[in-house]
């Protein structure tokens, strides 16, 4: 593909543009860091509860589904290299304000919920790392609020500072997973562990192996999401049309291999039943394979791993608001850019305040499955949108996915989002509540756009 310069987004004359500081290396670390995130540190045991020793299989299938959808994202981000991602593509493909708004809401909600959950996890690991007794009350919440405030400050200072912080945190969380893989290799090389568990399927009575695998895949998919966040950084990436395809595919493949190796190490050293109990499955793996390893150090690594998830998700959410405000799907004030820092400061402030509210909830773990459910619905729409937008021609060259890939991707995502996959009913109940809130917000936005001069949505 010939080297081309990405077209600049339309921006009002008085509005400064975002700062293009992200190159291939930083973008690769962004993709890897966002996918690795909090999920793998907590989900491995829960997936083991679904399928037993064959815990690696759901992670592998989740990787394949994510890879199919990534091809659609690559065609669209190189065709329309702007912030806003799935919401922008939905807006261009279907021109329905309500649908665009709900996709925006679903993506933003998933990012903020993930960041808020990561903040609470950070507070818990902070207490464990420093051997503090914060309990589950105000002290623990105060640490989480302080942490999300720090994330907001880093986000405001600039994308350069944010992405550099992501580099450090990605290296830390990657180190933690490499420790698990290394411990597994060391223990297995020494004759410890049991590789025969890798082919064992422990399914509940009356449930088929296929249903257990699909239910495990629906759960494991939460650990694969994150690659889609990178497209929201398109306006801050140098030459996104050229570098996005190679970087995103490499990032996905790297994380897919890491996940499978972590799953193999985990179930070989710890029985599936023990792995699935509690919230620290990988800590059990390190303890079983290398009893002399300082477990407090691993708690520090986990703490910084969830910190990275919070930072990247808050960056994504604020850029999504910025992009859609410029498309007039959201109030224009959310697209304001700070003249000196050149960051979307109103969007950052707005998303940080929402995260404050989410942190006050005592238990956000049930929203993990809901987040995956909402994103699978979004991915289904994106896979359809890429086909609809084939009729829209652009002047510059861009990546083009083989037609069969988005078709298979749409079917796979829709299946994993449906009850046929064995997804828990609680996911649909929580998603229903969130969608009701989203509809209420859409009514408010629609009325404000209708009656405020100059704020009418473009289609």
LINDARA-V333078 format. One record per residue. N is the residue number from 1. RES is the residue in three letters. SS is DSSP state (~ for helix, > for strand, _ for the rest). NEAR is the number of other C-alpha atoms within 12 Angstrom. D_FIRST is the distance of its C-alpha to the first C-alpha in whole Angstrom. Layout:
BEGIN
[[N,RES,SS,NEAR,D_FIRST] [N,RES,SS,NEAR,D_FIRST]]
END
This chain:
BEGIN
[[1,UNK,_,14,0] [2,UNK,_,13,4] [3,UNK,_,16,7] [4,UNK,_,19,9] [5,UNK,_,20,12] [6,UNK,_,30,13] [7,UNK,_,24,16] [8,UNK,_,24,20] [9,UNK,_,22,22] [10,UNK,_,19,25] [11,UNK,_,22,28] [12,UNK,_,15,31] [13,UNK,_,8,32] [14,UNK,_,11,35] [15,UNK,_,22,32] [16,UNK,_,20,31] [17,UNK,_,29,27] [18,UNK,_,37,26] [19,UNK,_,27,25] [20,UNK,_,26,22] [21,UNK,_,25,22] [22,UNK,>,34,20] [23,UNK,_,28,18] [24,UNK,~,28,16] [25,UNK,~,24,20] [26,UNK,~,35,22] [27,UNK,~,44,19] [28,UNK,~,34,19] [29,UNK,~,39,23] [30,UNK,~,50,23] [31,UNK,~,46,22] [32,UNK,~,45,24] [33,UNK,~,50,27] [34,UNK,~,50,27] [35,UNK,~,46,27] [36,UNK,~,52,29] [37,UNK,_,50,32] [38,UNK,_,50,35] [39,UNK,~,46,35] [40,UNK,~,47,35] [41,UNK,~,45,38] [42,UNK,~,37,40] [43,UNK,~,42,39] [44,UNK,~,53,39] [45,UNK,~,41,43] [46,UNK,~,41,42] [47,UNK,~,46,40] [48,UNK,~,44,42] [49,UNK,~,33,45] [50,UNK,~,42,43] [51,UNK,~,42,43] [52,UNK,_,39,45] [53,UNK,_,41,43] [54,UNK,_,39,40] [55,UNK,~,51,39] [56,UNK,~,43,35] [57,UNK,~,42,35] [58,UNK,~,44,34] [59,UNK,~,43,32] [60,UNK,~,34,30] [61,UNK,~,32,30] [62,UNK,~,41,29] [63,UNK,~,39,26] [64,UNK,~,30,25] [65,UNK,~,40,25] [66,UNK,~,47,24] [67,UNK,~,40,21] [68,UNK,~,36,21] [69,UNK,~,49,21] [70,UNK,~,48,18] [71,UNK,~,39,16] [72,UNK,~,48,17] [73,UNK,~,51,17] [74,UNK,~,42,13] [75,UNK,~,40,13] [76,UNK,~,49,16] [77,UNK,~,45,15] [78,UNK,~,43,12] [79,UNK,~,38,13] [80,UNK,_,43,16] [81,UNK,_,42,16] [82,UNK,_,41,20] [83,UNK,_,44,22] [84,UNK,_,48,25] [85,UNK,~,48,22] [86,UNK,~,55,24] [87,UNK,~,53,27] [88,UNK,~,50,24] [89,UNK,~,48,22] [90,UNK,~,39,26] [91,UNK,~,36,27] [92,UNK,~,32,25] [93,UNK,~,28,25] [94,UNK,~,27,29] [95,UNK,_,22,30] [96,UNK,_,22,33] [97,UNK,~,33,34] [98,UNK,~,28,36] [99,UNK,~,30,33] [100,UNK,~,40,31] [101,UNK,~,44,34] [102,UNK,~,38,35] [103,UNK,~,40,31] [104,UNK,~,47,31] [105,UNK,~,40,34] [106,UNK,~,38,34] [107,UNK,~,47,31] [108,UNK,~,44,33] [109,UNK,~,43,36] [110,UNK,~,46,34] [111,UNK,~,46,33] [112,UNK,~,41,36] [113,UNK,~,42,38] [114,UNK,~,48,36] [115,UNK,~,51,36] [116,UNK,~,49,40] [117,UNK,~,46,41] [118,UNK,~,48,39] [119,UNK,~,48,41] [120,UNK,~,44,44] [121,UNK,~,46,43] [122,UNK,~,40,43] [123,UNK,~,40,46] [124,UNK,~,36,47] [125,UNK,~,37,46] [126,UNK,~,36,47] [127,UNK,~,26,50] [128,UNK,~,25,50] [129,UNK,~,24,49] [130,UNK,_,16,51] [131,UNK,_,15,54] [132,UNK,_,16,55] [133,UNK,_,17,57] [134,UNK,_,22,55] [135,UNK,_,18,56] [136,UNK,_,21,54] [137,UNK,_,19,55] [138,UNK,~,19,55] [139,UNK,~,20,54] [140,UNK,~,28,51] [141,UNK,~,32,50] [142,UNK,~,25,51] [143,UNK,~,31,48] [144,UNK,~,41,46] [145,UNK,~,33,46] [146,UNK,~,24,46] [147,UNK,~,36,43] [148,UNK,~,46,41] [149,UNK,~,30,42] [150,UNK,~,23,41] [151,UNK,~,41,37] [152,UNK,~,40,38] [153,UNK,~,25,39] [154,UNK,~,32,36] [155,UNK,~,40,33] [156,UNK,~,35,35] [157,UNK,~,27,35] [158,UNK,_,32,31] [159,UNK,~,42,28] [160,UNK,~,29,28] [161,UNK,~,25,31] [162,UNK,~,37,30] [163,UNK,~,39,27] [164,UNK,~,28,29] [165,UNK,~,33,32] [166,UNK,~,43,29] [167,UNK,~,30,28] [168,UNK,~,24,32] [169,UNK,~,35,33] [170,UNK,~,41,30] [171,UNK,~,28,31] [172,UNK,~,31,34] [173,UNK,~,39,34] [174,UNK,~,37,31] [175,UNK,~,25,34] [176,UNK,~,36,37] [177,UNK,~,40,35] [178,UNK,~,29,34] [179,UNK,~,34,38] [180,UNK,~,43,39] [181,UNK,~,32,37] [182,UNK,~,25,38] [183,UNK,~,36,42] [184,UNK,~,36,41] [185,UNK,~,28,40] [186,UNK,~,22,43] [187,UNK,~,28,46] [188,UNK,~,25,45] [189,UNK,~,17,45] [190,UNK,_,14,48] [191,UNK,_,14,49] [192,UNK,_,19,49] [193,UNK,_,27,47] [194,UNK,_,26,47] [195,UNK,~,26,44] [196,UNK,~,17,46] [197,UNK,~,27,45] [198,UNK,~,29,42] [199,UNK,~,20,43] [200,UNK,_,24,45] [201,UNK,_,32,45] [202,UNK,_,29,48] [203,UNK,_,27,48] [204,UNK,_,17,50] [205,UNK,_,11,53] [206,UNK,_,10,52] [207,UNK,_,17,49] [208,UNK,_,18,46] [209,UNK,~,25,44] [210,UNK,~,22,41] [211,UNK,~,27,42] [212,UNK,~,35,42] [213,UNK,~,40,39] [214,UNK,~,38,37] [215,UNK,~,42,39] [216,UNK,~,43,38] [217,UNK,~,46,34] [218,UNK,~,51,35] [219,UNK,~,47,37] [220,UNK,~,51,34] [221,UNK,~,49,31] [222,UNK,~,46,32] [223,UNK,~,46,31] [224,UNK,~,49,28] [225,UNK,_,51,27] [226,UNK,_,47,26] [227,UNK,~,52,22] [228,UNK,~,49,22] [229,UNK,~,42,24] [230,UNK,~,51,21] [231,UNK,~,47,19] [232,UNK,~,48,22] [233,UNK,~,46,21] [234,UNK,~,45,18] [235,UNK,~,41,20] [236,UNK,~,38,21] [237,UNK,>,38,18] [238,UNK,_,29,16] [239,UNK,_,30,13] [240,UNK,~,43,13] [241,UNK,~,39,10] [242,UNK,~,30,8] [243,UNK,~,35,11] [244,UNK,~,46,12] [245,UNK,~,36,11] [246,UNK,~,24,11] [247,UNK,~,31,14] [248,UNK,~,45,16] [249,UNK,~,31,16] [250,UNK,~,25,17] [251,UNK,~,37,20] [252,UNK,~,42,21] [253,UNK,~,29,21] [254,UNK,~,26,23] [255,UNK,~,42,26] [256,UNK,~,36,26] [257,UNK,~,28,27] [258,UNK,~,34,29] [259,UNK,~,42,31] [260,UNK,~,34,32] [261,UNK,~,31,33] [262,UNK,~,43,35] [263,UNK,~,47,37] [264,UNK,~,43,38] [265,UNK,~,46,40] [266,UNK,~,55,41] [267,UNK,~,49,43] [268,UNK,~,43,44] [269,UNK,~,43,46] [270,UNK,_,39,47] [271,UNK,_,33,48] [272,UNK,~,39,47] [273,UNK,~,28,50] [274,UNK,~,27,50] [275,UNK,~,38,46] [276,UNK,_,29,46] [277,UNK,_,22,49] [278,UNK,_,19,49] [279,UNK,_,24,46] [280,UNK,_,32,45] [281,UNK,~,39,44] [282,UNK,~,47,42] [283,UNK,~,41,45] [284,UNK,~,37,47] [285,UNK,~,42,44] [286,UNK,~,39,45] [287,UNK,~,28,48] [288,UNK,~,30,49] [289,UNK,~,34,47] [290,UNK,_,28,48] [291,UNK,_,15,51] [292,UNK,_,12,51] [293,UNK,_,20,48] [294,UNK,_,16,49] [295,UNK,~,27,48] [296,UNK,~,21,48] [297,UNK,~,24,45] [298,UNK,~,35,43] [299,UNK,~,35,45] [300,UNK,~,30,43] [301,UNK,~,37,40] [302,UNK,~,47,40] [303,UNK,~,38,41] [304,UNK,~,41,38] [305,UNK,~,45,36] [306,UNK,~,48,37] [307,UNK,~,47,37] [308,UNK,~,50,33] [309,UNK,~,50,33] [310,UNK,~,53,35] [311,UNK,~,54,33] [312,UNK,~,52,29] [313,UNK,~,52,31] [314,UNK,~,53,33] [315,UNK,~,54,30] [316,UNK,~,49,28] [317,UNK,~,51,31] [318,UNK,~,46,31] [319,UNK,~,51,28] [320,UNK,~,50,28] [321,UNK,~,47,31] [322,UNK,~,48,30] [323,UNK,~,47,27] [324,UNK,~,44,29] [325,UNK,~,36,32] [326,UNK,~,35,30] [327,UNK,_,40,29] [328,UNK,_,33,33] [329,UNK,_,46,33] [330,UNK,_,42,35] [331,UNK,_,34,37] [332,UNK,~,31,36] [333,UNK,~,27,38] [334,UNK,~,31,36] [335,UNK,~,37,33] [336,UNK,_,34,35] [337,UNK,_,35,33] [338,UNK,_,26,35] [339,UNK,_,18,35] [340,UNK,_,16,36] [341,UNK,_,22,34] [342,UNK,_,29,31] [343,UNK,_,41,31] [344,UNK,_,47,32] [345,UNK,~,34,36] [346,UNK,~,29,37] [347,UNK,~,37,35] [348,UNK,~,43,35] [349,UNK,~,34,39] [350,UNK,~,29,39] [351,UNK,~,42,37] [352,UNK,~,41,39] [353,UNK,~,23,43] [354,UNK,~,28,42] [355,UNK,~,41,41] [356,UNK,~,31,44] [357,UNK,~,22,46] [358,UNK,~,31,44] [359,UNK,~,37,45] [360,UNK,_,26,49] [361,UNK,_,23,48] [362,UNK,_,21,50] [363,UNK,_,19,48] [364,UNK,_,27,44] [365,UNK,_,29,43] [366,UNK,_,24,44] [367,UNK,~,36,41] [368,UNK,~,40,38] [369,UNK,~,41,38] [370,UNK,~,38,38] [371,UNK,~,44,35] [372,UNK,~,44,33] [373,UNK,~,46,35] [374,UNK,~,42,34] [375,UNK,~,43,30] [376,UNK,~,41,30] [377,UNK,~,35,31] [378,UNK,~,41,29] [379,UNK,~,48,26] [380,UNK,~,37,27] [381,UNK,~,41,27] [382,UNK,~,46,23] [383,UNK,~,44,23] [384,UNK,~,33,25] [385,UNK,~,36,23] [386,UNK,~,44,19] [387,UNK,~,33,21] [388,UNK,~,24,23] [389,UNK,~,27,20] [390,UNK,~,25,18] [391,UNK,~,11,21] [392,UNK,_,17,20] [393,UNK,_,13,17] [394,UNK,_,18,15] [395,UNK,_,13,14] [396,UNK,_,20,11] [397,UNK,_,24,8] [398,UNK,_,33,8] [399,UNK,_,32,8] [400,UNK,_,26,11] [401,UNK,_,29,13] [402,UNK,_,20,15] [403,UNK,~,22,19] [404,UNK,~,19,21] [405,UNK,~,28,20] [406,UNK,~,37,21] [407,UNK,~,28,24] [408,UNK,~,27,25] [409,UNK,~,39,24] [410,UNK,~,34,26] [411,UNK,~,25,29] [412,UNK,~,34,29] [413,UNK,~,41,29] [414,UNK,~,31,32] [415,UNK,~,26,34] [416,UNK,~,40,34] [417,UNK,~,38,35] [418,UNK,_,25,38] [419,UNK,~,19,41] [420,UNK,~,20,41] [421,UNK,~,26,39] [422,UNK,_,28,42] [423,UNK,_,30,41] [424,UNK,_,29,44] [425,UNK,~,20,46] [426,UNK,~,20,46] [427,UNK,~,27,42] [428,UNK,~,26,43] [429,UNK,~,19,46] [430,UNK,~,25,44] [431,UNK,~,31,41] [432,UNK,~,20,43] [433,UNK,~,18,45] [434,UNK,~,27,42] [435,UNK,~,28,41] [436,UNK,~,17,44] [437,UNK,~,19,44] [438,UNK,~,26,40] [439,UNK,~,24,42] [440,UNK,~,18,45] [441,UNK,~,22,42] [442,UNK,~,28,40] [443,UNK,~,19,44] [444,UNK,~,20,44] [445,UNK,~,29,41] [446,UNK,~,25,41] [447,UNK,~,20,45] [448,UNK,~,21,44] [449,UNK,~,25,41] [450,UNK,~,21,43] [451,UNK,~,14,46] [452,UNK,_,16,44] [453,UNK,_,12,43] [454,UNK,_,13,40] [455,UNK,_,22,39] [456,UNK,_,23,38] [457,UNK,_,30,35] [458,UNK,_,22,32] [459,UNK,_,19,31]]
END
